[in-house]
Amino acid sequence: MNNAKIISNIGELVSYDSDSKSMKVYQNVDMVFADGVIREIGKDLFSGELELIDAEGSLITPGFVDPHTHPVFFETRELEYEMRIMGKSYMEIAAAGGGIRSSVRSLRSADYKELKGKVKQRLDDFFRYGTTTIEAKSGYGLSTESELMSLRLLKELDDEHPLDIKRTFLGAHEYPDEYREDHDAYIDLIIQEMLPAVVREGLAEFCDVFCEEGVFSVRESRRVLEAAKFLGLGIRLHAEEFKPIGGVQLAAKLGAISADHLTAITDEGIDALIEGNVIPILLPATTFFLGSDYYAPGRKMWDRGLPVAIATDFNPGSSMTQSMPLVISIACLKLKLTPLEALQAATINAARSLAMDSAIGSLEPDKQADFVIWKFNRYQGIPYYLGYQAIRSVWKRGREVWSEPGE
């Protein structure tokens, strides 16, 4: 084995048990990894041939998998944040020309080199919070040129950056200013021009649509998603964030891998997720950031047997955070998940929503050595230390990619 290392003196190591479909906590074990892959987990594994890393009694968890992010934007939107604090709703701000269309205007006029630098810095910052894999969407271009540019940028950075990036085409994020009065023409542009170009260049693995009242209707969403599916892309869907208009049922009918947000989901919608084997990705930081008291029914979904995943929804308008530990804290407090359930939702369940669970999301032999070493020794500390910088170091494919200054 090349560059074989062993982490010893581990307080707790949290992994996943496929038989019980739940997380498993090991105590006082060692972990051996080499060539970017975990080789063995067990007791008393040290030998003189291995480079020793002393965990000093710390907790070790899988690296977080963030399955819903929007990192390709140019300008931030803190002025809208103040407008919400003063009483304006998300939809009112959007109707007044803010929201997604504001980010579209700034991205279209951005210098490519400067934009790439900003996105690269955001990728670096994911490591600071223990995230080692993300799903990343386009959606702030809303023109063929700008959407392709966003995805090409993500592809370039995926090749250059150690973070794993699953790319999603989200041309149906909003209607751009020039198509506000002609929705069918914009959908035609997506179907006839954008999607074929995305597939031809291999720029994305998935297609997503913002299916919501005032954005893309169920009929409009179906047109885009059926075309994407025909071209071989996986299907994801923003659904039931504000009103239950049938997006979840559409996701189930089309065989979507995930339906995201789900704040306004009904019991019938939960039934549809179960019947369609659709993974719910819940975004509690978005609800918190928007100042709402109505959270997705995470506890109910979990108790119905759904493999609930959680994500940051990192974006400049409705969730300006990259912190999965913060999302875990909110998931425990507001979705009523236990700390171990929330950790599962942020790792193996999230990996499953990206069809990557065979390689990442848990600490097991033959999986990638993507893990986090914490400053404390119990997994309950992740949601408990609210807002702390509680990570000691982050490892991606067996290489340390971030550590606290001074470590």
C-alpha positions in Angstrom: 0.0 0.0 0.0 1.3 3.4 -0.9 1.3 6.2 1.7 -0.5 3.9 4.2 -1.6 5.8 7.3 -3.4 4.8 10.5 -5.5 7.0 12.8 -5.4 5.7 16.3 -6.7 6.9 19.7 -10.1 7.6 18.2 -12.8 8.5 20.7 -15.8 7.7 18.5 -16.0 6.7 14.9 -19.4 7.0 13.2 -20.2 4.9 10.2 -23.2 3.2 8.6 -24.7 -0.2 9.1 -26.3 -1.5 5.9 -28.3 -4.2 7.7 -30.1 -1.9 10.1 -30.0 1.0 7.7 -28.8 3.3 10.5 -25.6 4.8 11.7 -23.3 2.8 13.9 -20.9 4.2 16.5 -17.6 2.5 17.2 -15.4 3.3 20.2 -11.7 3.0 20.6 -11.0 1.7 17.1 -8.2 2.4 14.5 -8.7 3.3 10.9 -6.2 2.4 8.2 -6.2 4.1 4.8 -4.0 4.1 1.7 -4.2 5.3 -1.9 -7.2 7.5 -1.0 -9.3 4.5 0.2 -10.2 3.1 3.6 -8.5 -0.3 4.1 -9.6 -1.4 7.6 -11.4 -0.3 10.7 -10.8 -2.2 13.9 -8.9 -2.5 17.2 -5.2 -2.7 17.6 -4.3 -2.4 13.9 -1.0 -0.4 14.3 2.2 -1.7 12.8 5.5 -0.1 12.3 4.9 0.1 8.6 2.1 2.7 9.0 2.4 6.4 9.4 0.6 7.1 12.7 -1.9 10.0 13.2 -3.0 10.5 16.8 -6.7 11.5 17.0 -6.2 12.4 20.7 -9.6 10.9 21.6 -11.5 12.9 19.0 -14.7 12.1 17.1 -14.3 11.0 13.5 -17.2 11.1 11.0 -17.6 10.8 7.3 -17.1 14.0 5.3 -20.4 15.7 4.7 -22.2 15.4 1.4 -24.1 18.5 0.5 -26.7 17.5 -2.1 -28.2 20.9 -3.0 -26.1 24.0 -3.6 -26.0 27.0 -6.0 -22.4 28.2 -5.8 -22.1 29.8 -9.2 -23.2 33.4 -8.5 -21.4 36.7 -8.8 -22.9 39.2 -6.3 -24.4 38.7 -2.9 -27.9 39.9 -2.0 -27.7 41.2 1.5 -30.0 44.2 0.7 -32.8 41.7 0.1 -32.0 40.1 3.5 -32.7 43.5 5.1 -36.0 43.8 3.0 -37.2 40.5 4.4 -36.3 41.6 8.0 -38.5 44.6 7.3 -41.5 42.4 6.3 -41.2 41.7 2.5 -41.7 38.0 1.5 -39.4 36.0 -0.8 -42.1 36.1 -3.5 -42.7 39.8 -3.1 -39.0 40.6 -3.5 -38.9 38.4 -6.6 -42.0 40.1 -8.1 -40.3 43.5 -7.6 -37.3 42.4 -9.7 -35.1 41.0 -6.9 -34.5 37.3 -6.2 -33.1 35.0 -8.8 -33.4 37.5 -11.6 -31.2 39.9 -9.7 -28.5 37.2 -9.6 -29.0 36.5 -13.3 -28.3 40.1 -14.3 -25.1 40.2 -12.2 -23.8 36.9 -13.5 -24.4 37.7 -17.2 -22.2 40.8 -16.9 -19.5 39.1 -14.8 -15.9 38.7 -15.8 -15.3 35.0 -16.2 -11.9 35.0 -14.5 -13.3 36.9 -11.5 -16.3 34.7 -11.3 -14.2 31.6 -11.4 -12.1 33.0 -8.6 -15.1 33.6 -6.4 -16.5 30.1 -7.0 -13.1 28.5 -6.3 -13.0 30.3 -3.0 -16.5 28.9 -2.1 -15.3 25.4 -3.0 -12.3 26.0 -0.6 -14.7 27.1 2.1 -16.8 24.0 1.9 -13.8 22.1 3.4 -13.8 24.5 6.4 -17.2 23.1 7.4 -16.4 19.4 6.8 -18.0 19.0 3.4 -16.1 16.8 1.0 -18.7 16.4 -1.8 -21.4 18.7 -3.2 -24.1 18.8 -5.8 -23.8 22.1 -7.7 -26.4 23.7 -9.9 -26.3 26.3 -12.7 -29.4 28.5 -12.8 -28.2 32.1 -12.5 -27.6 32.5 -16.3 -31.0 31.6 -17.8 -29.6 31.9 -21.3 -27.8 29.3 -23.4 -24.5 31.1 -23.3 -24.6 31.8 -19.5 -25.9 28.4 -18.5 -23.3 26.6 -20.5 -20.6 29.0 -19.1 -21.7 28.2 -15.5 -21.5 24.4 -16.1 -18.2 24.6 -17.9 -16.8 26.6 -15.0 -18.0 23.9 -12.6 -16.5 21.2 -14.8 -13.2 23.0 -14.9 -13.1 23.4 -11.2 -14.1 19.7 -10.7 -11.0 18.8 -12.6 -8.8 21.2 -10.7 -10.2 21.1 -7.2 -10.1 18.1 -4.7 -13.8 18.6 -3.8 -16.1 16.2 -5.6 -18.7 18.1 -7.6 -21.9 16.5 -9.1 -23.2 19.0 -11.7 -26.9 19.8 -12.2 -28.4 21.9 -15.1 -31.0 24.3 -13.7 -31.9 26.4 -16.6 -35.5 26.2 -15.4 -34.7 28.1 -12.2 -36.8 31.2 -13.1 -38.0 33.0 -16.3 -35.5 35.6 -17.3 -36.6 39.2 -17.9 -36.8 38.7 -21.7 -39.2 35.8 -21.4 -41.5 36.9 -18.6 -44.4 37.1 -20.9 -43.6 34.1 -23.1 -43.0 31.1 -21.0 -43.4 28.6 -23.8 -40.7 30.2 -25.8 -38.3 30.0 -22.9 -39.1 26.3 -22.4 -38.6 25.7 -26.1 -35.2 27.3 -25.8 -34.3 25.0 -22.9 -35.5 21.9 -24.7 -34.3 22.6 -28.2 -31.0 24.4 -27.4 -29.8 24.3 -23.8 -30.4 20.6 -22.9 -28.9 19.2 -26.2 -25.7 21.4 -25.7 -25.4 20.3 -22.0 -25.6 16.7 -22.9 -23.4 17.0 -26.0 -20.6 18.5 -23.9 -21.1 16.2 -20.9 -21.6 19.2 -18.6 -24.2 17.8 -16.2 -25.4 14.5 -14.6 -28.8 15.9 -13.6 -31.5 18.3 -14.6 -33.5 20.2 -12.0 -36.6 22.5 -12.2 -38.0 25.0 -9.7 -41.6 23.7 -9.7 -43.6 26.3 -7.7 -46.5 28.6 -8.0 -45.3 31.8 -9.8 -42.3 30.0 -11.3 -42.6 26.7 -13.3 -46.0 25.0 -13.2 -46.3 21.3 -13.1 -47.1 21.2 -16.8 -44.1 23.4 -17.7 -41.9 21.4 -15.4 -43.0 18.1 -17.0 -42.0 19.4 -20.5 -38.5 20.2 -19.3 -37.9 17.1 -17.3 -39.3 14.7 -19.9 -36.9 16.2 -22.4 -34.0 15.9 -20.0 -34.8 12.3 -19.1 -35.1 11.4 -22.8 -31.5 12.8 -23.3 -30.3 10.6 -20.4 -30.0 13.0 -17.6 -31.1 12.2 -14.0 -34.0 14.1 -12.7 -34.2 16.3 -9.6 -37.0 18.7 -8.6 -37.5 21.8 -6.4 -41.0 21.0 -5.1 -43.6 22.1 -2.6 -41.4 24.9 -1.1 -44.3 27.3 -0.6 -47.5 25.5 -1.9 -48.4 21.9 -2.6 -49.1 22.2 -6.4 -48.2 18.6 -7.3 -44.5 18.8 -7.9 -43.9 15.8 -5.6 -46.4 13.6 -7.6 -44.6 14.7 -10.8 -41.2 13.7 -9.3 -42.6 10.3 -8.5 -44.2 9.7 -11.9 -41.0 10.7 -13.8 -38.7 8.6 -11.5 -36.8 11.6 -10.1 -33.9 10.7 -7.8 -34.8 13.5 -5.4 -37.4 16.1 -4.5 -36.1 19.1 -2.6 -37.4 21.7 -0.1 -40.8 20.0 0.6 -41.8 22.6 3.3 -45.4 22.5 2.2 -45.7 18.8 1.4 -48.9 17.0 2.3 -49.5 13.4 3.6 -50.4 12.5 0.0 -47.1 14.0 -1.2 -45.3 11.8 1.4 -47.1 8.8 0.0 -46.0 9.7 -3.5 -42.3 9.9 -2.4 -42.6 6.4 -0.9 -44.3 4.9 -3.9 -41.9 6.6 -6.3 -38.7 5.8 -4.3 -37.9 9.5 -4.4 -35.4 10.8 -1.8 -36.5 13.9 0.1 -33.8 16.5 0.5 -34.8 18.9 3.2 -33.3 22.4 3.5 -34.0 23.7 7.0 -31.4 26.5 6.9 -33.4 28.0 4.0 -36.6 28.0 6.2 -34.6 29.6 9.0 -32.9 32.1 6.8 -36.3 33.2 5.3 -37.6 33.7 8.8 -40.4 31.2 8.5 -41.8 29.0 11.2 -43.0 26.3 8.8 -40.4 23.5 8.4 -40.6 20.4 6.3 -42.1 17.4 8.3 -38.7 15.6 8.6 -39.7 13.6 11.6 -42.8 12.3 9.9 -40.9 11.4 6.7 -38.2 9.6 8.7 -40.8 7.6 10.7 -42.5 6.6 7.4 -39.2 5.0 6.3 -38.0 7.6 3.8 -34.2 8.1 3.5 -34.3 11.8 4.4 -31.3 13.8 3.3 -30.4 17.4 4.3 -28.5 20.1 2.5 -27.4 23.8 2.9 -29.2 25.1 -0.3 -26.2 27.5 -0.3 -27.2 30.4 -2.5 -27.1 34.3 -2.3 -30.8 34.8 -1.8 -32.4 32.4 0.6 -29.6 30.5 2.4 -26.2 32.2 2.6 -24.5 29.4 4.4 -22.1 26.5 3.6 -22.2 25.0 7.0 -23.6 21.5 7.2 -23.0 21.5 11.0 -25.4 24.4 11.2 -27.9 22.6 9.0 -27.6 19.5 11.3 -28.3 21.7 14.4 -31.4 23.2 12.7 -32.5 19.7 11.6 -32.4 18.5 15.2 -34.2 21.5 16.6 -36.8 22.1 13.9 -37.2 18.8 12.0 -36.9 16.8 15.2 -34.3 14.4 13.9 -31.9 13.0 16.5 -28.2 13.9 16.2 -27.4 10.5 14.7 -30.3 10.7 12.2 -29.3 14.2 11.2 -25.7 12.9 10.7 -27.0 10.1 8.5 -29.1 12.6 6.5 -25.9 14.7 5.9 -23.7 11.8 4.8 -24.9 8.4 3.5 -28.5 9.4 2.7 -27.2 12.6 0.9 -24.7 10.4 -1.0 -27.5 8.1 -2.1 -29.4 11.1 -3.5 -26.4 11.7 -5.8 -26.0 8.0 -6.7 -22.6 8.0 -5.0 -23.3 5.9 -1.9 -21.1 3.1 -3.1 -18.1 5.3 -2.9 -18.7 8.0 -0.2 -21.0 8.8 2.7 -19.8 6.3 5.2 -16.5 5.1 6.7 -16.1 1.5 5.4 -13.4 -0.5 3.8 -13.0 0.2 0.0 -14.8 3.5 0.2 -13.0 6.9 -0.2 -11.1 8.1 2.8 -13.3 11.3 3.1 -13.5 12.1 6.8 -13.6 14.8 9.5 -11.6 14.9 12.8 -13.5 17.0 15.4 -12.3 18.8 18.5 -14.7 16.9 20.7 -15.2 13.1 21.3 -19.0 12.5 21.0 -21.2 12.8 17.9 -23.8 14.7 19.9 -21.4 17.6 19.8 -22.0 18.3 16.2 -25.4 19.9 16.7 -24.7 21.0 20.3 -21.7 23.3 19.5 -24.0 25.7 17.6 -22.0 28.0 15.4 -18.6 26.9 16.7 -15.6 26.2 14.5 -15.4 22.7 16.0 -13.5 20.9 13.3 -9.8 20.0 13.8 -9.1 18.7 10.2 -10.8 17.5 7.0 -9.5 14.7 4.8 -10.4 14.0 1.1 -9.3 10.8 -0.5 -6.8 10.3 2.4 -5.2 13.7 2.0 -5.6 16.5 4.6 -7.3 19.4 2.7 -8.1 21.7 5.6 -6.9 22.0 9.2 -7.5 24.6 11.9 -4.7 27.2 11.9 -2.1 26.1 14.4 -2.8 22.4 14.1 
